[in-house]
Amino acid sequence: MSDITAQLHRELWTSWASLLRSYSAVHSLGREHHAVVEVSDTTILVRYGLRWMQFTQDEYRTSEGDSKPFKLTENGRAIVGDHEDEMDLFAERLASAIITV
């Protein structure tokens, strides 16, 4: 698979942030805290209370000390560590994990 272009990466990055924002908001409905998603060109940070997860172009980190390789593919899939799935399915699982634990 070839490297994605800068323009495609920006589009995928924006979509990834939007998915994380939407699923984090849904999972935090009716809970003590509301999820906050901060987005820049290089970092996406999702915070819920004292817990957080952060994405850069090539890394996923959490407040629990996890650190794994991260990548968005030209096919609209996300790769975290050794796991790959559709971006929307992965975003939902990660948002759920940070909020419902």
Sequence and secondary structure as in RCSB ss.txt:
>XXXX:A:sequence
MSDITAQLHRELWTSWASLLRSYSAVHSLGREHHAVVEVSDTTILVRYGLRWMQFTQDEYRTSEGDSKPFKLTEN
GRAIVGDHEDEMDLFAERLASAIITV
>XXXX:A:secstr
     HHHHHHHHHHHHHHHHHHHHHHHTTSSS  EEEE SS EEEEETTEEEEE SSEEEETTS EEEEEE TT
SEEEETTEEEEHHHHHHHHHHHHHH 
